[in-house]
Amino acid sequence: MAIQFYQGVSAYYHRTAIIILLVGFFVRLVISIWLNPGFDEAYYYLYTLHPDWSYFDHPPLVALTTGIGVWLTGQVSQFTIRIGTLLLYTGSLIFLYLAALRLYTLQIAINTLAIASAIPIFQIAFGILNIPDTPLLFFWAISLWLAAQEFFDYRVYRPSFRLTLLCLTVGLACLGKYHGFILGLGLIGFCLFSPNYRRALTSRWFLIGIPIFLLTISPILYWNINHDWASFRFQSGRAVPNSGYHLDRVIVTLLIEMLYLFPTFGLPLLWVVIRTAIQQVKNFNWRKYTSSGAFRTEWDLEKRALLLWLSLPLILGFTLISGYQQILPAWKMPGYWSATMLLAERVAISRRNSHARVPYRWFFGSVGVIILLLSIALSHVAFGTFQTSGKPTIFGLLPISIKTDNSTQIFDIQQLRQGFVSNSKLNQALKKADFVFTNRYYLGGQIGMAIEPIFHKPLTCFDPDLRGFAFWSKPKQWVGKNAIYLGSKTFQVDLDAKKSYPSYFKKLTKLGEIPIRRGGEIVETFSVYQAQSMLKPFPRLYGN
């Protein structure tokens, strides 16, 4: 009878997990179809036009996740560049659930899956938008699952082949984003500070895994060796102080990431990480030495230690860096992702120690508010629900003036594409041009997505901040060539200045404008210029 009851409970929880995964996937699918592409994810589309071992900004996997939908469908749209993200994030949730099943109970595994599926930045940034964090998180989740299998299979630890697989998945995480190296250091730190697991670092499986790890990250190494370590220097330079330390920046960064996580999830996550860290310090001497000579530990403490090593270094490290360097909220999120299991455990304990309905009210109340706020925000970004072209705003908030509304930078690339298709003058000029250029690297992605299906034209950027464009062409290759300059009014340059673009071309003529509309109003305008016979290379601060 007890066995039948357990099987019934197990089946119920697994069905619940499947429902959470399917509902989350459907929501992300709908949003990914109608939400216009942002700067970053459109810029990564350009990676697919320039296949390489790695890139200046990021390792190579984001090119694959971006390109898979485009290559399968033959279409270039916000949905097709996000197909890889939709699939990988679902896989990340599955492996997170499986890791929780190994470390804890079915109930805690469901709690973990539900929390990770509800937090806004996880759903939007990692589950919908096409960014390097998605492949990073996927292999981060697989590594967590493998670590749970490896270190918590037997009471007396015996190193196994999973250590070699861990070296592989950590290497693949590094191919997603350089945060993968922090994942590897976290796993090594866990083994070093846990006597029961130190033998993992001297086992043959780990020694076999080291060359496999190096082979896995060899595309990054190869590209950097051939480009003066440009990517490593660019990314590591962000951690170097460029000004004095400002505590107020740390506080502001924490507040912003709490908003992205949503306060009712973000604050408990931060609290549980700090609380677990304090407990680990207090219980540092809880290990007992057995007569057999092997260290025996309390598994609950060891499980929390593993999760802490995969969350605290990232969270603490970037929190400290934010005092002297601007950081993006997404940089810390894999750390909070790992900590969802710690919060799920606290929720299960709370259910046992207090009124059972309190956690349900907390979770479903939070989810209800998140759905409402996201619906409002996304409707405005997509349809301009609260925009106004000239009406006074309420306390500077609602309605939102188009001139001060940064969400207009996420625009419909189909309109830009149609502008070239429907205007014969612009169409013929683009057809005859040798290349296209713009004045901001991030505009290049949206422009590339718009024009690539019409005419395959080389695209570059003339600006001090070139990013990948500095390695996708040679400075002199455009000399003597004719071009189309395409720039938005938001980021327009002074085309009348002698030291600007006119001094680099024999003649620069405006051909027309392409308006971008949202909610029936013009929110952005692209100016199109014909640039004849480039006279000299545009200077570069780095690159080829």
WOQUITA-V306825 format. One record per run of one state. SS is the DSSP state (@ for helix, = for strand, . for the rest). FROM is the first residue (numbers start at 1). TO is the last residue. Records with the same first field share a line. If there is no record, write none. Layout:
BEGIN
SS->FROM-TO / FROM-TO
END
This chain:
BEGIN
.->1-1 / 35-38 / 50-60 / 74-79 / 104-105 / 119-119 / 127-132 / 152-161 / 177-179 / 193-194 / 203-203 / 217-217 / 226-229 / 238-246 / 262-262 / 283-287 / 290-294 / 297-298 / 310-311 / 322-328 / 354-356 / 384-386 / 389-393 / 395-397 / 399-399 / 405-405 / 410-412 / 423-423 / 433-434 / 439-440 / 452-457 / 462-466 / 472-474 / 479-482 / 492-500 / 519-520 / 535-544
@->2-34 / 39-49 / 61-73 / 80-103 / 106-118 / 120-126 / 133-151 / 162-176 / 180-192 / 195-202 / 204-216 / 218-225 / 230-237 / 247-261 / 263-282 / 299-309 / 312-321 / 329-353 / 357-383 / 402-404 / 406-409 / 413-422 / 424-432 / 441-451 / 467-471 / 475-478 / 489-491 / 501-504
=->288-289 / 295-296 / 387-388 / 394-394 / 398-398 / 400-401 / 435-438 / 458-461 / 483-488 / 505-518 / 521-534
END
